[in-house]
Amino acid sequence: MKFAVEERELVELLHMLPPGSWDPKRSSLGQRTMISLVTPDSRECRPGAMFVAISGTRLDGASYIANALCAGATCVVAETEHPEVQDVPVVVVSNCREFLSLVSQAFFNFPARRMKMIGITGTSGKTSTAYLIRRLLQGLGIACVMIGTTGYIMPDGEFFPPDALPATTPEAFALNWYLDHAVHLGAQVAVVEVSSFALAFDRVHGMRFDCGVFTNFSQDHMGYHGTMDAYLAAKLRLFTSLDEGSVAVLNADDPSFPAFKHAAGRSHVRTFSLERAADLRGDHVVSAVGRTAFQVVARDGVTFDVDLSIGPAFQASNCLAAISSVDAVEPTCDLGKAIQSLAAPLYVPGRYERIDCGQPFEVVVDYAHTPEEFSALFSAVLPTVRGDLLAVFGSVGADDREKRPIMARLAEDVCRWSFVTVEDPRHEDASIAVRDIESGFTTDRFTVIEDRRQAIRSAIAMARPGDMVLVLGRGHETIMYYEHEDVVFDDREEARLALHDHGYVCNADGRQSQEGRR
């Protein structure tokens, strides 16, 4: 996306940064230079671009300085001097990633300082929690912007699709453009999903959050982080950055809770739980037909009855996180009024999204793609299903291979049948993930169909009245990523088309049309 911006003068930007952000003695600024873009990608460079030569996961950005200059870059930022660069300023910094975040914030006059900021991190539940926070704020009449995996929603409803992978938290310049745009539209609160990638890559370095939210922690992204310790360390960075005036909202039910509580030591900690005493506790959780009801009990004894328009039951935990977050940033709000707004229909794309075309069995598309997410989803839906479960799933390429056979065993334990298929191979041979998953089965209650479209159709064809077909792993995503091409593919649309072939006609949102059978 090409962002519409007003140019900023280089020296002015540098003087807006905290002391030590750059080295004036080693930098060569030269004549007056105007900046209209800050990017670590030489392919995005054009006249007016500041190219930040970040060391990537595979290559050193400094090796692309020549490419950036050929494309018209007006300034270069690097961690060492580059005397061969003569015609444009070279800014020398100690950490390019940190500098990219800081200068991006400065370019847009630090938009995070002009709103209340809620940052959400965790392996699962970030997106649902963000949507729930947004709904609660809407119920209070508080304008907000939401930035996360499914896209970026402005206070007036304007929607921007997510940036290129990884999409949860945009690159620093884009993130601050969205925040600044939201401020101009009247946003009072920003709700931001903060991924482990964003934290590891310093995309929010130096950005103050009024509230940090921890949903849960389990194995994921081992293809990037390498170890669980490294993955945990990335997540903890959000909480070590909180100051004394901030609030940390933490899931007391998660085994990693002590680590997050310790990391949030400088801030005020608020806990939520479905299992034990906490500042906000959920009791008597009941979920069926895409709705969830439970009681919220505060530590002071105040109670609220929640009628939540989404399921399954584990959404109660995300809802507690959302309620606690809103209470943290809006402590004088009418919390009861906000909670009442949760009963109205809420659409969270690809999160337990029911495809209802009048068929006598359930079809649900969900983003679950880790063993813990499989386990939580299966446990939540089993009590609600009259028949059997059928699952369609794969595993994203070039990522954690250890989780693949585990997911197979979890599916085998609860499903009548599993359909193993392809899911975003990226740079990996698509058959590798399929074979890894296949190795986890101990029975023959599965079928390998690498064509994901056909796998979805086969599962729906096998479903009997009362069954539930779970199409897992991709959720809201509309593009399948292969090494040499990107293919348009939406699990939800494919499910609708398969149901149509069986005589059930759906509207675009998955509901039964007037032509559909009952």
C-alpha positions as CSV (number, residue, x, y, z in Angstrom):
1,M,0.0,0.0,0.0
2,K,1.3,3.5,-0.9
3,F,0.6,5.8,2.1
4,A,-0.4,9.4,1.6
5,V,1.9,11.5,3.8
6,E,3.4,14.9,4.1
7,E,7.1,15.0,3.7
8,R,9.3,15.5,6.8
9,E,12.7,17.0,7.0
10,L,15.4,14.5,8.0
11,V,17.2,16.6,10.6
12,E,13.8,17.5,12.2
13,L,13.0,13.9,12.5
14,L,16.3,13.0,14.0
15,H,16.0,15.7,16.7
16,M,12.6,14.3,17.7
17,L,14.2,11.0,18.7
18,P,15.3,10.0,22.2
19,P,19.0,10.7,23.0
20,G,21.2,7.8,21.8
21,S,18.9,6.7,19.0
22,W,21.6,7.7,16.4
23,D,25.2,8.7,16.3
24,P,25.7,12.3,15.1
25,K,29.5,12.0,15.0
26,R,29.5,8.9,12.7
27,S,26.6,10.1,10.5
28,S,26.8,12.2,7.4
29,L,23.7,14.3,6.9
30,G,24.8,16.7,4.2
31,Q,22.2,19.1,2.7
32,R,18.5,19.5,3.5
33,T,16.7,16.2,2.9
34,M,13.0,15.5,2.7
35,I,11.6,12.1,3.7
36,S,8.3,10.7,2.6
37,L,8.7,6.9,3.4
38,V,10.7,4.9,5.9
39,T,11.2,1.2,4.9
40,P,13.5,-1.8,5.5
41,D,12.6,-3.1,2.0
42,S,14.8,-1.9,-0.9
43,R,12.0,-2.9,-3.3
44,E,9.7,-0.3,-1.8
45,C,12.3,2.5,-2.2
46,R,11.6,5.6,-4.3
47,P,12.7,9.2,-4.2
48,G,12.0,10.4,-0.7
49,A,12.5,7.0,0.9
50,M,14.7,6.4,4.0
51,F,16.1,2.9,3.6
52,V,16.8,1.2,6.9
53,A,19.4,-1.5,6.3
54,I,18.1,-4.1,8.8
55,S,19.8,-7.5,9.2
56,G,17.0,-10.0,8.3
57,T,16.5,-13.6,9.1
58,R,18.5,-14.7,6.0
59,L,20.4,-11.6,4.6
60,D,22.0,-8.4,5.8
61,G,20.1,-5.4,4.7
62,A,23.3,-3.6,4.1
63,S,23.8,-5.7,1.0
64,Y,20.7,-4.0,-0.5
65,I,21.9,-0.5,-0.1
66,A,22.9,-0.2,-3.7
67,N,19.5,-1.5,-4.8
68,A,17.8,1.0,-2.6
69,L,19.9,3.9,-4.0
70,C,19.2,2.7,-7.6
71,A,15.5,2.8,-6.8
72,G,15.8,6.4,-5.6
73,A,16.3,6.2,-1.9
74,T,17.1,9.6,-0.4
75,C,18.7,8.5,2.8
76,V,20.4,5.4,4.2
77,V,20.3,4.1,7.8
78,A,22.8,1.5,8.9
79,E,24.7,0.2,11.9
80,T,28.1,1.0,10.4
81,E,29.5,3.8,8.2
82,H,29.3,3.4,4.5
83,P,31.9,5.8,2.9
84,E,31.0,4.4,-0.5
85,V,27.6,6.2,-0.3
86,Q,28.4,9.7,-1.3
87,D,25.3,11.4,-2.7
88,V,22.8,10.9,0.1
89,P,22.8,11.2,3.9
90,V,23.9,8.1,5.9
91,V,22.6,7.9,9.5
92,V,24.5,5.5,11.7
93,V,22.6,3.9,14.5
94,S,23.3,1.2,17.1
95,N,20.2,-0.8,16.4
96,C,18.4,-0.5,13.0
97,R,15.2,-2.3,14.1
98,E,14.7,0.0,17.2
99,F,15.5,3.0,15.1
100,L,12.9,2.0,12.5
101,S,10.2,1.9,15.1
102,L,11.2,5.2,16.7
103,V,11.6,7.2,13.5
104,S,8.3,5.9,12.2
105,Q,6.6,7.1,15.4
106,A,8.3,10.5,15.0
107,F,7.3,10.8,11.4
108,F,3.7,10.7,12.4
109,N,4.2,12.8,15.6
110,F,3.9,9.8,17.9
111,P,0.3,8.8,17.4
112,A,0.3,6.3,20.2
113,R,0.8,9.2,22.6
114,R,-2.5,10.7,21.4
115,M,-4.6,7.6,22.3
116,K,-5.0,5.1,25.0
117,M,-3.2,2.0,23.8
118,I,-4.2,-1.6,24.5
119,G,-1.7,-4.3,23.3
120,I,-2.7,-7.9,23.1
121,T,-0.3,-10.8,22.9
122,G,-0.6,-14.6,23.4
123,T,-0.5,-17.7,21.2
124,S,-4.3,-17.9,20.8
125,G,-7.2,-15.6,21.3
126,K,-5.7,-12.3,20.3
127,T,-8.1,-11.6,17.5
128,S,-11.3,-12.6,19.4
129,T,-10.2,-10.5,22.3
130,A,-9.5,-7.5,20.1
131,Y,-13.0,-7.8,18.5
132,L,-14.6,-8.1,22.0
133,I,-12.7,-5.0,23.3
134,R,-13.9,-3.1,20.2
135,R,-17.5,-4.2,20.8
136,L,-17.3,-3.2,24.5
137,L,-15.9,0.3,23.6
138,Q,-18.6,0.7,20.9
139,G,-21.2,-0.1,23.6
140,L,-19.8,2.8,25.6
141,G,-19.7,5.2,22.6
142,I,-15.9,5.3,22.6
143,A,-14.3,5.5,19.2
144,C,-11.5,3.1,18.6
145,V,-9.2,1.6,16.0
146,M,-8.4,-2.1,15.8
147,I,-5.3,-3.5,14.3
148,G,-4.7,-7.2,14.0
149,T,-4.6,-10.4,12.0
150,T,-7.8,-10.0,10.1
151,G,-7.2,-6.4,9.1
152,Y,-7.2,-2.8,10.4
153,I,-10.6,-1.2,11.2
154,M,-10.9,2.5,11.7
155,P,-13.3,4.3,14.0
156,D,-15.7,5.0,11.1
157,G,-15.7,1.4,9.9
158,E,-13.1,2.0,7.1
159,F,-11.3,-1.3,6.6
160,F,-7.8,-2.0,5.4
161,P,-6.9,-5.6,4.5
162,P,-3.8,-7.0,6.4
163,D,-0.4,-6.3,5.0
164,A,1.8,-9.1,3.6
165,L,2.8,-12.0,5.9
166,P,3.3,-12.0,8.8
167,A,0.3,-9.8,9.0
168,T,-0.8,-9.6,12.6
169,T,1.2,-6.4,13.5
170,P,2.2,-4.3,10.5
171,E,5.7,-3.0,9.9
172,A,6.5,0.1,11.9
173,F,5.9,2.8,9.3
174,A,2.6,1.2,8.3
175,L,1.5,0.7,11.9
176,N,2.1,4.3,12.7
177,W,0.3,5.5,9.6
178,Y,-2.8,3.5,10.6
179,L,-2.6,4.9,14.1
180,D,-2.2,8.4,12.9
181,H,-5.1,8.0,10.4
182,A,-7.2,6.7,13.3
183,V,-6.4,9.7,15.5
184,H,-7.5,12.1,12.7
185,L,-10.8,10.1,12.5
186,G,-11.4,10.6,16.2
187,A,-10.1,7.4,17.8
188,Q,-9.7,7.6,21.5
189,V,-8.4,4.0,22.0
190,A,-6.2,1.8,19.9
191,V,-6.6,-2.0,20.2
192,V,-3.5,-3.7,18.7
193,E,-2.6,-7.3,18.4
194,V,1.1,-7.5,19.1
195,S,2.6,-10.7,17.7
196,S,5.8,-12.4,18.8
197,F,7.2,-11.4,15.4
198,A,6.4,-7.8,16.1
199,L,8.1,-7.9,19.5
200,A,11.1,-9.8,18.2
201,F,11.5,-7.4,15.3
202,D,11.0,-4.3,17.6
203,R,8.0,-3.1,15.6
204,V,6.6,-1.5,18.7
205,H,9.9,-0.5,20.3
206,G,9.5,2.7,22.3
207,M,5.7,2.7,22.0
208,R,3.9,3.2,25.3
209,F,1.0,0.9,26.0
210,D,-1.6,1.8,28.7
211,C,-2.7,-1.8,29.0
212,G,-0.9,-5.1,28.0
213,V,-3.0,-8.2,27.7
214,F,-1.8,-11.8,27.9
215,T,-4.3,-14.4,26.6
216,N,-2.3,-17.7,26.8
217,F,1.0,-19.3,25.8
218,S,1.7,-22.6,24.0
219,Q,3.9,-24.0,21.3
220,D,3.9,-22.1,18.0
221,H,6.2,-20.5,15.5
222,M,9.1,-22.8,16.3
223,G,10.2,-22.4,12.6
224,Y,11.1,-18.8,13.5
225,H,11.8,-18.7,17.2
226,G,13.6,-22.0,17.4
227,T,12.9,-22.7,21.0
228,M,10.0,-22.2,23.4
229,D,12.3,-20.1,25.6
230,A,12.9,-17.7,22.7
231,Y,9.2,-17.6,21.9
232,L,8.3,-16.8,25.5
233,A,11.0,-14.2,25.7
234,A,9.5,-12.4,22.7
235,K,6.0,-12.4,24.3
236,L,7.3,-11.1,27.6
237,R,8.8,-8.0,26.0
238,L,5.4,-6.4,25.8
239,F,5.2,-6.6,29.6
240,T,8.7,-5.6,30.5
241,S,8.1,-2.4,28.5
242,L,5.1,-1.4,30.6
243,D,5.6,1.4,33.1
244,E,4.2,2.2,36.5
245,G,1.1,3.8,35.1
246,S,0.2,0.9,32.9
247,V,-2.0,-2.1,33.6
248,A,-1.1,-5.7,32.8
249,V,-4.2,-8.0,32.3
250,L,-3.0,-11.6,32.7
251,N,-4.6,-15.0,32.3
252,A,-4.1,-16.6,35.7
253,D,-5.2,-20.0,34.3
254,D,-2.2,-20.3,32.0
255,P,0.9,-22.2,33.2
256,S,3.1,-19.3,32.1
257,F,1.3,-16.8,34.2
258,P,4.1,-16.5,36.8
259,A,6.6,-15.5,34.0
260,F,4.2,-12.8,32.7
261,K,3.4,-11.5,36.2
262,H,7.2,-11.2,36.9
263,A,7.8,-9.4,33.6
264,A,5.0,-7.0,34.4
265,G,6.5,-6.1,37.7
266,R,6.6,-2.4,37.2
267,S,2.9,-2.1,36.2
268,H,-0.4,-2.8,38.0
269,V,-1.4,-6.4,37.5
270,R,-5.0,-7.5,37.0
271,T,-5.9,-11.2,36.7
272,F,-8.7,-13.1,35.1
273,S,-9.6,-16.7,35.4
274,L,-12.2,-19.4,34.7
275,E,-10.7,-21.8,37.3
276,R,-9.4,-19.9,40.4
277,A,-9.7,-16.7,42.4
278,A,-8.9,-13.6,40.3
279,D,-9.7,-10.0,39.9
280,L,-12.2,-11.1,37.3
281,R,-13.6,-14.6,37.4
282,G,-15.9,-16.4,35.0
283,D,-18.4,-18.9,36.4
284,H,-21.1,-21.2,35.1
285,V,-20.0,-21.1,31.5
286,V,-22.5,-22.6,29.0
287,S,-22.1,-22.5,25.2
288,A,-24.3,-23.8,22.4
289,V,-25.3,-22.9,18.9
290,G,-22.7,-20.2,18.6
291,R,-23.5,-18.4,21.9
292,T,-21.9,-18.4,25.3
293,A,-23.4,-17.5,28.6
294,F,-21.6,-17.1,31.9
295,Q,-21.4,-15.0,35.1
296,V,-18.6,-12.5,35.7
297,V,-17.6,-12.1,39.4
298,A,-15.3,-9.3,40.4
299,R,-13.0,-9.5,43.4
300,D,-15.2,-6.9,45.2
301,G,-18.2,-9.2,44.8
302,V,-19.9,-7.3,42.0
303,T,-21.4,-9.7,39.4
304,F,-22.5,-9.4,35.8
305,D,-24.4,-11.9,33.6
306,V,-22.9,-12.1,30.2
307,D,-24.8,-13.2,27.1
308,L,-22.0,-13.5,24.5
309,S,-23.0,-13.8,20.8
310,I,-20.1,-16.0,19.9
311,G,-18.8,-19.4,20.9
312,P,-17.5,-21.9,21.8
313,A,-17.0,-21.9,25.6
314,F,-13.4,-20.9,25.7
315,Q,-14.4,-17.5,24.3
316,A,-15.5,-16.8,27.9
317,S,-11.8,-16.4,28.8
318,N,-11.2,-14.0,25.9
319,C,-14.2,-12.1,27.0
320,L,-12.9,-11.7,30.6
321,A,-9.6,-10.4,29.1
322,A,-11.6,-7.9,27.1
323,I,-13.8,-6.7,30.0
324,S,-10.7,-6.3,32.2
325,S,-8.9,-4.3,29.5
326,V,-11.7,-1.9,28.9
327,D,-12.1,-1.4,32.7
328,A,-8.3,-0.7,32.9
329,V,-8.3,2.1,30.3
330,E,-11.8,3.5,31.1
331,P,-12.0,3.0,34.9
332,T,-15.0,5.3,35.3
333,C,-17.1,3.6,32.5
334,D,-20.5,1.9,33.0
335,L,-19.2,-1.7,32.7
336,G,-22.7,-3.2,32.9
337,K,-23.7,-1.1,29.9
338,A,-20.6,-2.2,28.0
339,I,-21.3,-5.9,28.8
340,Q,-24.9,-5.7,27.6
341,S,-23.5,-4.8,24.1
342,L,-21.9,-8.3,23.8
343,A,-25.3,-9.9,23.3
344,A,-25.7,-8.3,19.8
345,P,-24.4,-10.3,16.8
346,L,-20.6,-10.1,16.6
347,Y,-18.7,-11.3,13.5
348,V,-15.1,-12.5,14.2
349,P,-13.8,-13.6,10.8
350,G,-12.6,-17.2,10.7
351,R,-12.9,-17.7,14.5
352,Y,-15.4,-20.5,15.1
353,E,-17.3,-19.2,12.0
354,R,-20.4,-21.3,11.4
355,I,-21.3,-21.9,7.8
356,D,-25.1,-22.3,8.1
357,C,-27.0,-23.0,4.9
358,G,-29.8,-25.0,6.5
359,Q,-27.9,-28.3,6.3
360,P,-28.6,-30.8,9.1
361,F,-25.1,-30.8,10.4
362,E,-22.6,-28.1,11.5
363,V,-19.8,-26.7,9.4
364,V,-17.3,-24.6,11.3
365,V,-14.2,-22.8,9.9
366,D,-11.7,-22.0,12.6
367,Y,-8.1,-20.6,12.7
368,A,-6.9,-23.4,15.1
369,H,-3.5,-24.5,14.0
370,T,-1.6,-25.7,17.1
371,P,-2.0,-28.7,19.3
372,E,-3.3,-26.6,22.2
373,E,-5.8,-24.9,19.9
374,F,-6.9,-28.2,18.6
375,S,-7.3,-29.6,22.2
376,A,-9.2,-26.5,23.4
377,L,-11.6,-26.5,20.4
378,F,-12.3,-30.2,20.5
379,S,-13.0,-30.0,24.2
380,A,-15.3,-27.1,23.8
381,V,-17.4,-28.4,20.9
382,L,-17.7,-32.1,21.8
383,P,-20.4,-31.5,24.5
384,T,-22.5,-29.5,21.9
385,V,-22.5,-32.1,19.1
386,R,-25.2,-34.7,18.8
387,G,-23.2,-36.7,16.2
388,D,-19.5,-37.1,15.3
389,L,-16.7,-34.7,14.5
390,L,-14.9,-34.7,11.2
391,A,-11.8,-32.6,10.8
392,V,-10.0,-31.1,7.8
393,F,-6.5,-29.8,8.5
394,G,-2.9,-29.4,7.4
395,S,0.0,-27.5,8.7
396,V,1.7,-24.3,7.4
397,G,5.0,-24.9,5.6
398,A,8.4,-24.0,7.0
399,D,7.2,-24.0,10.6
400,D,7.3,-26.3,13.6
401,R,7.3,-29.9,12.4
402,E,7.1,-31.4,15.9
403,K,3.5,-30.2,16.3
404,R,2.2,-32.0,13.2
405,P,1.9,-35.6,14.5
406,I,0.6,-34.3,17.8
407,M,-2.3,-32.6,16.0
408,A,-3.0,-35.9,14.2
409,R,-3.2,-37.8,17.5
410,L,-5.5,-35.2,19.0
411,A,-7.9,-35.3,16.0
412,E,-7.8,-39.1,16.0
413,D,-8.9,-39.2,19.6
414,V,-12.1,-37.3,19.0
415,C,-13.0,-37.4,15.3
416,R,-14.8,-40.1,13.4
417,W,-12.6,-39.2,10.4
418,S,-9.8,-36.8,9.5
419,F,-8.9,-35.3,6.1
420,V,-5.3,-34.4,6.0
421,T,-4.5,-31.7,3.4
422,V,-2.3,-28.8,2.4
423,E,-2.2,-25.5,4.3
424,D,0.0,-22.6,3.0
425,P,3.1,-24.6,2.0
426,R,5.2,-21.4,1.5
427,H,8.8,-22.4,0.9
428,E,8.3,-26.0,1.9
429,D,7.3,-29.0,-0.4
430,A,3.6,-29.3,0.3
431,S,3.8,-33.1,0.8
432,I,6.3,-32.8,3.8
433,A,3.7,-31.4,6.2
434,V,1.1,-34.0,5.0
435,R,3.6,-36.8,5.7
436,D,4.5,-35.4,9.1
437,I,0.8,-35.3,10.1
438,E,0.2,-38.8,8.7
439,S,2.9,-40.2,10.9
440,G,1.0,-39.2,14.0
441,F,-2.1,-41.5,13.3
442,T,-2.2,-44.9,14.9
443,T,-5.4,-46.0,13.1
444,D,-6.6,-45.7,9.5
445,R,-9.4,-43.2,10.3
446,F,-8.0,-40.6,8.0
447,T,-7.7,-39.8,4.3
448,V,-4.9,-37.8,2.7
449,I,-6.2,-35.4,0.1
450,E,-3.6,-32.8,-0.8
451,D,-6.1,-30.8,-2.8
452,R,-7.7,-28.7,0.0
453,R,-10.8,-27.9,-2.0
454,Q,-11.5,-31.6,-2.5
455,A,-10.7,-32.4,1.2
456,I,-13.4,-29.9,2.3
457,R,-15.9,-31.3,-0.2
458,S,-15.1,-34.9,0.9
459,A,-15.7,-34.0,4.6
460,I,-19.0,-32.4,3.9
461,A,-20.1,-35.3,1.7
462,M,-19.3,-37.7,4.6
463,A,-21.2,-35.7,7.2
464,R,-24.4,-37.1,8.7
465,P,-27.2,-35.3,10.5
466,G,-26.0,-34.1,13.9
467,D,-22.3,-34.2,12.9
468,M,-19.9,-31.2,12.9
469,V,-17.3,-30.6,10.2
470,L,-14.3,-28.6,11.4
471,V,-12.2,-26.9,8.7
472,L,-9.1,-25.9,10.6
473,G,-6.0,-23.9,10.2
474,R,-6.7,-20.9,7.9
475,G,-9.8,-19.2,9.3
476,H,-10.2,-15.8,7.7
477,E,-7.4,-16.2,5.2
478,T,-8.2,-15.8,1.5
479,I,-4.7,-16.5,0.0
480,M,-2.8,-19.8,-0.1
481,Y,0.9,-19.1,-0.1
482,Y,3.1,-21.4,-2.3
483,E,6.8,-20.9,-3.0
484,H,6.3,-19.6,-6.5
485,E,2.7,-18.3,-6.5
486,D,-0.1,-17.0,-4.3
487,V,-3.5,-18.7,-4.9
488,V,-6.9,-17.2,-4.0
489,F,-8.5,-19.7,-1.6
490,D,-11.0,-19.1,1.2
491,D,-12.1,-22.1,3.4
492,R,-15.4,-20.5,4.1
493,E,-16.3,-19.9,0.4
494,E,-15.2,-23.5,-0.4
495,A,-17.5,-24.8,2.3
496,R,-20.4,-22.8,0.9
497,L,-19.8,-24.1,-2.6
498,A,-19.6,-27.7,-1.4
499,L,-22.9,-27.2,0.5
500,H,-24.4,-25.7,-2.6
501,D,-23.5,-28.8,-4.6
502,H,-25.6,-30.8,-2.0
503,G,-28.6,-28.5,-2.5
504,Y,-28.0,-26.0,0.2
505,V,-27.9,-22.4,-1.0
506,C,-26.1,-19.8,1.2
507,N,-25.9,-16.0,1.2
508,A,-22.4,-14.5,1.1
509,D,-22.3,-14.5,4.9
510,G,-23.0,-18.2,5.1
511,R,-26.6,-17.9,6.2
512,Q,-29.3,-19.9,4.6
513,S,-31.0,-18.1,1.7
514,Q,-34.7,-18.3,0.9
515,E,-33.9,-21.0,-1.6
516,G,-32.2,-23.2,1.0
517,R,-33.7,-26.3,2.3
518,R,-34.7,-26.8,6.0
